[in-house]
Amino acid sequence: MISRSNTALFACILSVISNSCALTEELPTDVRRADATRDGSEAGSLTDGAPADGAVDVASFDARRECESDPDCAGRAGRPVCDPVRGRCVACTPSMDRCDPSDHCDPATFTCAPGCRADEGCAGATPRCDTALRRCVECTRTDQCPSGASCAGGRCMMVSCPMGRADCNRNAMDGCEADLATDPMNCGACATQPPEQCNTRDDNCNGRCDDLGGCRIGVHRSSGVEHFYTTNRMEAGCCGFTVEAENFFYLYGAMVPGTAPLYRCYSPAQGRHLLTPDAACEGFTREGIIGYIGTSAACGATPLYRLHHPGTRDNFYTTSSAERDNAVMRLGYQARELAGYVWSAPQG
């Protein structure tokens, strides 16, 4: 017996010649799907016209692509670059970053975003671009820092400074900028302004030693039967002496570093005085300490020349080399060892 479905199929075969046959809803679904697969007439579901699972609608996909290369994006305002993967025109791509140097191409949006992409986008105190963090920094490598500094965290940090210098402003770009001996704001150490003291040093780094009153005392020079030296102005003009120079030189009033006692001594037998750092007074009688003399030319001190006249037994002291030479060459004095070093002013 011929079934109803076989009868329909037979009728359809007979009508193929006239192209008037169409499978109807009476045909079983499995038969219709099998026939469609054999003649290539079905690309997907028969009910909704969509592609079958796993199929690619090539025509539709190609229609959505804007470009294959950059020339395809010519004339598109703000989107001159082709993203070949997605086939669309964009502002930039990470591999073709045409953003300003102070911006960079965001790989998520393919748009220019704040944050440098090159050194040209940085300036001033932060001239380098850290492309990993997209920010301007002082340095990205140690060779961009001054000598003695290294690059750490985008900043040049001083590793060490020579003796007497320091990086007080924490700016390695100008190196060890502070001279700790001459910078009043960084005197001896960073951010230090010590007060001046009487100690033959420039404590406050202003270029002047002991520039405050009371450190030094003036010594007057008088002449009469001998040359006479005293810190007492009345004594200088007393007892047959005439004052030649007030405050002829200065000594410290108390012992400070770099000084030693200067004794005034007297010989009753000779009726003469002398000044000497010898505590034994070279055989004379010690009258006392007239002041404290320098042992070197510290703090702007000058030599105190000592001379002796063998005939008159006068002991003569001067700070002038010209006066010394004249006394030796014309007045019969003999040069002795230096008495020490003295100062020409009460301070500084």
C-alpha positions as CSV (number, residue, x, y, z in Angstrom):
1,M,0.0,0.0,0.0
2,I,1.3,3.5,-0.9
3,S,1.1,5.9,2.0
4,R,-0.1,9.5,1.8
5,S,3.4,10.9,2.2
6,N,4.8,8.6,-0.6
7,T,1.9,9.6,-2.8
8,A,2.8,13.3,-2.3
9,L,6.4,12.7,-3.0
10,F,5.6,10.8,-6.2
11,A,3.4,13.6,-7.4
12,C,6.2,16.2,-6.7
13,I,8.7,14.2,-8.7
14,L,6.3,14.1,-11.6
15,S,6.0,17.8,-11.5
16,V,9.7,18.7,-11.3
17,I,9.9,19.0,-15.1
18,S,7.4,21.9,-15.0
19,N,9.1,23.5,-11.9
20,S,5.6,23.6,-10.3
21,C,6.3,21.3,-7.4
22,A,6.7,22.6,-3.8
23,L,7.0,20.7,-0.7
24,T,4.0,21.5,1.5
25,E,3.4,21.4,5.1
26,E,2.1,17.9,4.7
27,L,5.6,16.7,4.2
28,P,7.3,15.5,7.3
29,T,9.8,17.9,8.7
30,D,12.7,15.5,8.5
31,V,12.0,14.9,4.9
32,R,11.9,18.6,4.1
33,R,15.1,19.3,6.0
34,A,16.9,16.4,4.3
35,D,15.8,17.6,0.8
36,A,16.9,21.2,1.5
37,T,20.3,20.0,2.7
38,R,20.8,17.9,-0.5
39,D,19.9,20.7,-3.0
40,G,21.7,23.5,-0.9
41,S,18.5,25.6,-0.7
42,E,18.6,26.0,3.1
43,A,21.3,28.0,5.0
44,G,19.5,28.1,8.3
45,S,16.2,27.7,10.0
46,L,13.2,27.5,7.8
47,T,11.1,29.4,10.3
48,D,12.9,32.7,11.0
49,G,15.4,33.1,8.1
50,A,18.4,33.6,10.5
51,P,21.7,31.8,9.8
52,A,22.1,28.4,11.3
53,D,24.1,27.9,14.4
54,G,27.9,28.5,13.7
55,A,27.2,30.0,10.3
56,V,28.7,33.5,9.3
57,D,26.6,36.0,7.4
58,V,29.5,37.3,5.3
59,A,27.5,39.8,3.3
60,S,26.1,41.4,6.4
61,F,29.6,41.4,8.2
62,D,31.4,43.0,5.2
63,A,28.7,45.7,5.0
64,R,29.5,46.8,8.6
65,R,33.3,47.4,8.0
66,E,34.3,51.0,7.4
67,C,37.8,50.5,6.3
68,E,40.7,48.1,5.5
69,S,43.5,50.7,5.7
70,D,44.1,54.4,6.6
71,P,43.2,55.8,3.2
72,D,39.7,54.5,3.6
73,C,39.3,56.9,6.6
74,A,40.4,60.0,4.7
75,G,37.9,62.8,5.3
76,R,36.5,61.4,8.5
77,A,36.9,64.2,11.0
78,G,38.7,63.1,14.2
79,R,39.0,59.5,12.9
80,P,41.8,59.4,10.4
81,V,43.2,56.0,11.4
82,C,41.9,52.5,10.4
83,D,41.6,49.8,13.0
84,P,42.0,46.9,10.7
85,V,40.9,44.3,13.2
86,R,37.5,45.8,13.7
87,G,37.4,47.6,10.3
88,R,36.4,51.0,11.7
89,C,37.9,54.4,11.6
90,V,39.2,55.7,14.9
91,A,41.2,58.6,16.4
92,C,44.3,56.5,17.0
93,T,45.6,53.0,17.6
94,P,48.3,52.1,20.1
95,S,50.6,51.1,17.2
96,M,49.8,54.3,15.3
97,D,49.6,56.9,18.1
98,R,49.0,60.3,16.5
99,C,47.9,62.0,19.6
100,D,49.6,65.1,20.9
101,P,52.8,64.2,22.9
102,S,51.1,65.3,26.1
103,D,48.3,62.7,25.4
104,H,48.3,59.0,24.5
105,C,46.1,56.6,22.7
106,D,43.8,54.7,25.0
107,P,43.9,51.1,23.9
108,A,40.4,50.5,25.3
109,T,38.6,53.3,23.4
110,F,41.1,54.1,20.6
111,T,40.8,57.8,21.5
112,C,43.4,60.3,22.7
113,A,43.5,60.5,26.5
114,P,45.4,62.7,29.0
115,G,48.9,61.4,29.9
116,C,52.1,61.8,28.0
117,R,53.4,59.4,25.3
118,A,56.8,61.0,24.7
119,D,59.3,63.4,26.3
120,E,58.1,66.1,23.9
121,G,54.9,66.3,25.9
122,C,56.8,67.2,29.1
123,A,58.7,70.4,30.1
124,G,60.2,72.3,33.0
125,A,61.2,70.5,36.2
126,T,59.7,67.2,34.8
127,P,61.1,66.9,31.3
128,R,60.8,63.1,30.9
129,C,57.8,60.9,30.1
130,D,57.2,57.8,32.1
131,T,55.3,55.9,29.4
132,A,54.3,53.1,31.8
133,L,52.6,55.5,34.2
134,R,51.8,58.2,31.5
135,R,53.1,61.0,33.6
136,C,56.0,63.6,33.3
137,V,58.9,63.0,35.7
138,E,62.4,64.3,36.4
139,C,64.0,61.2,35.0
140,T,63.4,57.7,33.7
141,R,67.1,56.6,33.8
142,T,70.0,57.4,36.1
143,D,72.1,58.8,33.1
144,Q,69.6,61.6,33.0
145,C,70.6,62.8,36.5
146,P,73.6,64.9,37.5
147,S,76.8,63.2,38.7
148,G,76.4,61.7,42.1
149,A,72.6,61.2,41.7
150,S,70.5,58.2,40.7
151,C,67.0,58.0,39.3
152,A,64.4,56.5,41.7
153,G,60.6,56.8,41.4
154,G,60.9,59.4,38.6
155,R,63.2,61.7,40.7
156,C,66.9,62.3,40.7
157,M,68.1,61.6,44.2
158,M,71.6,62.5,45.4
159,V,73.6,59.5,46.5
160,S,76.5,61.4,48.1
161,C,78.0,64.9,48.1
162,P,81.7,66.0,48.5
163,M,82.8,67.1,51.9
164,G,81.6,70.5,52.7
165,R,78.7,70.5,50.3
166,A,75.1,69.2,50.5
167,D,71.9,68.8,48.5
168,C,69.8,71.0,50.8
169,N,67.0,71.8,48.3
170,R,66.3,68.2,47.5
171,N,66.7,69.0,43.9
172,A,69.3,66.7,42.3
173,M,69.1,68.6,39.1
174,D,71.4,71.3,40.6
175,G,73.5,68.7,42.4
176,C,75.1,69.5,45.8
177,E,74.2,73.2,45.5
178,A,74.9,74.3,49.1
179,D,78.4,75.2,50.3
180,L,78.1,74.6,54.0
181,A,81.0,77.0,54.7
182,T,79.6,80.0,52.9
183,D,75.8,79.6,52.7
184,P,74.2,81.6,55.6
185,M,71.0,79.6,55.3
186,N,72.7,76.2,55.3
187,C,75.7,76.9,57.5
188,G,77.5,73.7,58.6
189,A,74.4,71.7,57.8
190,C,71.2,72.1,55.8
191,A,68.6,74.6,57.1
192,T,71.0,75.7,59.9
193,Q,71.8,79.3,60.9
194,P,74.0,79.2,63.9
195,P,74.8,82.4,65.9
196,E,78.2,84.1,65.7
197,Q,80.6,83.4,68.6
198,C,84.0,84.5,69.7
199,N,86.1,81.6,68.5
200,T,88.2,82.7,65.4
201,R,85.6,81.1,63.1
202,D,82.9,82.3,60.8
203,D,80.0,80.6,62.7
204,N,77.2,82.1,60.6
205,C,78.8,81.7,57.2
206,N,78.5,85.4,56.3
207,G,82.2,85.7,55.3
208,R,83.3,87.5,58.4
209,C,84.9,86.0,61.5
210,D,83.7,86.9,65.0
211,D,81.7,89.9,63.7
212,L,80.3,90.9,67.1
213,G,81.5,93.2,69.8
214,G,83.6,92.2,72.8
215,C,85.8,89.5,71.2
216,R,88.9,91.6,70.7
217,I,90.7,94.4,72.6
218,G,92.8,97.1,71.1
219,V,96.5,97.5,71.9
220,H,97.9,101.1,71.8
221,R,101.5,101.9,70.9
222,S,103.5,104.7,72.6
223,S,107.1,105.8,72.5
224,G,109.5,107.5,74.9
225,V,112.6,105.9,76.3
226,E,111.3,102.7,74.6
227,H,108.4,101.5,72.6
228,F,105.6,100.7,74.9
229,Y,102.4,98.6,74.3
230,T,99.2,98.6,76.5
231,T,95.5,98.1,76.3
232,N,95.0,101.0,78.7
233,R,94.6,104.3,77.0
234,M,95.6,106.3,80.1
235,E,98.7,104.2,80.6
236,A,99.6,104.7,77.0
237,G,100.0,108.5,77.5
238,C,101.5,108.3,81.0
239,C,104.9,108.7,82.5
240,G,106.8,110.3,79.6
241,F,105.2,108.2,76.9
242,T,103.6,109.7,73.8
243,V,100.8,107.7,72.0
244,E,101.9,106.9,68.5
245,A,98.8,104.9,67.5
246,E,95.6,104.0,69.4
247,N,94.4,100.5,68.7
248,F,97.5,99.8,66.7
249,F,96.5,96.1,66.6
250,Y,93.9,93.9,68.3
251,L,94.2,90.8,70.5
252,Y,91.4,88.5,71.8
253,G,90.3,89.3,75.3
254,A,90.0,85.6,76.2
255,M,91.6,82.5,75.0
256,V,89.7,81.0,72.0
257,P,90.7,78.2,69.6
258,G,93.9,79.2,67.7
259,T,95.2,81.7,70.2
260,A,97.8,81.7,73.0
261,P,98.6,84.1,75.8
262,L,100.8,87.1,75.0
263,Y,102.7,88.2,78.1
264,R,104.0,91.7,78.8
265,C,107.3,91.4,80.7
266,Y,109.6,94.0,82.3
267,S,113.3,94.1,83.1
268,P,114.1,96.5,86.0
269,A,117.8,96.2,85.2
270,Q,117.3,97.3,81.6
271,G,114.2,99.5,82.2
272,R,112.7,97.8,79.1
273,H,109.4,95.9,78.3
274,L,108.9,93.1,75.8
275,L,105.9,91.1,74.5
276,T,106.3,87.4,74.2
277,P,104.3,84.1,74.1
278,D,106.9,82.6,76.5
279,A,105.4,82.1,79.9
280,A,108.9,82.5,81.4
281,C,109.2,85.9,79.8
282,E,112.6,85.1,78.4
283,G,114.2,86.0,81.8
284,F,112.2,89.2,82.3
285,T,109.7,89.7,85.1
286,R,106.1,88.8,84.0
287,E,103.7,91.7,84.5
288,G,100.7,89.8,83.1
289,I,98.8,88.7,80.0
290,I,98.1,91.7,77.7
291,G,95.8,89.5,75.5
292,Y,95.6,86.4,73.4
293,I,97.6,86.3,70.1
294,G,96.9,84.1,67.1
295,T,99.0,81.1,66.4
296,S,98.2,81.3,62.7
297,A,96.7,83.7,60.2
298,A,93.1,82.6,61.0
299,C,90.2,84.9,60.6
300,G,92.2,87.5,58.6
301,A,95.0,87.8,61.1
302,T,98.3,89.5,60.1
303,P,101.8,88.8,61.4
304,L,103.2,90.8,64.3
305,Y,106.8,91.4,63.5
306,R,109.3,91.6,66.4
307,L,112.6,93.6,66.3
308,H,115.3,94.4,68.9
309,H,117.8,97.2,69.0
310,P,121.1,96.0,70.5
311,G,122.2,99.5,71.4
312,T,119.2,100.9,73.0
313,R,117.8,97.5,74.0
314,D,114.4,98.6,72.6
315,N,111.9,95.9,71.7
316,F,109.8,97.1,68.8
317,Y,106.7,95.5,67.3
318,T,104.9,96.3,64.1
319,T,102.3,94.9,61.7
320,S,103.9,96.7,58.7
321,S,106.5,94.9,56.7
322,A,107.6,98.2,55.3
323,E,108.2,99.7,58.7
324,R,110.0,96.5,59.7
325,D,112.3,96.7,56.7
326,N,113.0,100.4,57.3
327,A,113.9,99.8,61.0
328,V,116.3,97.0,60.0
329,M,118.0,98.9,57.1
330,R,118.2,102.4,58.5
331,L,117.6,102.4,62.2
332,G,119.8,99.6,63.4
333,Y,117.1,97.1,64.6
334,Q,117.5,93.4,64.2
335,A,114.6,91.2,63.1
336,R,113.5,88.5,65.6
337,E,111.0,85.7,65.2
338,L,107.3,86.5,64.8
339,A,105.5,87.3,68.0
340,G,102.4,85.7,66.5
341,Y,99.3,87.0,64.5
342,V,97.1,89.9,65.4
343,W,94.0,91.6,63.9
344,S,93.5,95.0,62.4
345,A,89.9,95.4,63.5
346,P,87.8,94.7,66.6
347,Q,85.6,92.3,64.7
348,G,85.2,90.6,61.4
